[in-house]
Amino acid sequence: MASNELQGKEYLVTGANGGIGKSTALSLAQRGATVVMVCRDRGRGEAAQAEIKSVSGNKHVALLIGDMTSLTSVRQLAQEVQINYPQLHALINNAGGTFAKRSLTSDGIESTLALNYVGPFLLTTLLLDQLKANAPARIVNVSSMVHKFGKLKFDDLQSEQQYGSLRIYGQAKLALIMFTYELARRLDGTGVTANVLHPGGVATSYVGDNLIGKLSKLVLLTPEQGAQTSLYLATSPEIEHVSGKYFTKSKVAASSKASHDEQRQKQLWQITEALIAEALIAE
């Protein structure tokens, strides 16, 4: 049943209907927080919401529908949060995934980049003023160790010249880390921290039910275990003033050398803003 440890604090969790996101939302609810779940599919979202309420005994578990690959949907989501959850304490950008074949979103953005990076970038920047108003507040971005295999190609950010699902996923997660580092610098002195994490190898719905998938689940973390670093970054008093760091197993770790290039971090921010602006004009 719910405790009152986090009572009065509002946490927004994207991709909250399954896997790490659902486990994160459940744990926050069990600790008494007001949890705002963001899910793309209403049916799956409502099922997860009902389960979390039942298991936690916490009735303050809300559901908002949002598709992180759609800039229009992200903007609408941000407006709903601003209106209905003015005491937002933490944003956990958990939603992510990859696509086997290259595809474009309705905004003309490559889908893996949109889901893992551009959508979270937009949602975060739209909610910054709200988070600053509720400082101390936190931003937690869920990346992956796969970022170490990614290369940020500004001349082919949308993967028009070459596409490989693992490489593109790595590029998007690398971009998310670089965004976090630049964001942390911009937030210095505001009382809002921004950190990023690798949750570990987790057995989620992305792991199949074939023999290889079943064997993999024997060595992979459970979603509950995978959520622990997200929860640590979102709630631990130990790191209230820690910002701009990459974590794994709830400890500061080393992200790739490429992720620390400050000039490219700034350049990426500018390119992303231009990409979003271009998509907005095209609507």
Secondary structure as UniProt FT lines:
FT   TURN            5..8
FT   STRAND          10..14
FT   TURN            16..17
FT   HELIX           19..30
FT   TURN            31..32
FT   STRAND          34..39
FT   HELIX           42..56
FT   STRAND          61..65
FT   TURN            68..69
FT   HELIX           71..84
FT   TURN            86..87
FT   STRAND          88..93
FT   TURN            106..107
FT   HELIX           111..113
FT   HELIX           114..118
FT   HELIX           119..133
FT   STRAND          137..142
FT   HELIX           145..149
FT   HELIX           154..156
FT   TURN            157..158
FT   HELIX           165..186
FT   TURN            187..191
FT   STRAND          192..198
FT   TURN            205..206
FT   HELIX           211..219
FT   HELIX           223..226
FT   HELIX           228..235
FT   HELIX           237..239
FT   TURN            240..241
FT   STRAND          246..248
FT   TURN            249..250
FT   STRAND          251..252
FT   HELIX           257..260
FT   HELIX           262..282
//
